[in-house]
Amino acid sequence: MCLAVPGRVMDIEERDGTRMATVDFGGVVKEVCLEYLPDLQVGEYAIVHVGFALQRLDEESAKQTLELFANLGMLQEEFGDPWELAAEASGSPRPDSSETTQEARQ
């Protein structure tokens, strides 16, 4: 599932002519494109979907939504380790990276 998740803008910079931000989604930090919200500022919140900030959001609404998503486990589903999530879904334990490295050497 792909969610539109609220996040807080931590910093903004221009990269190759594109306005980009580092955004905190309740502890998960990702890079986000701000081209759809060119006047968004550091400290403000926005709803982000597939790496694009789409709509400005007030702080209280953002915090309530992040808390709700966290309680429902939706943040882990959206931002968690895809290999771990796939292993959980299949009922298999995820191989330890040291085991994987050892197997590759044989």
Secondary structure, 3 states (H helix, E strand, C coil): CCCCEEEEEEEEEEECCEEEEEEEECCEEEEEECCCCCCCCCCCEEEEECCEEEEEECHHHHHHHHHHHHHCCHHHHHHCCHHHHHHHHHCCCCCCHHHHHHHHHC
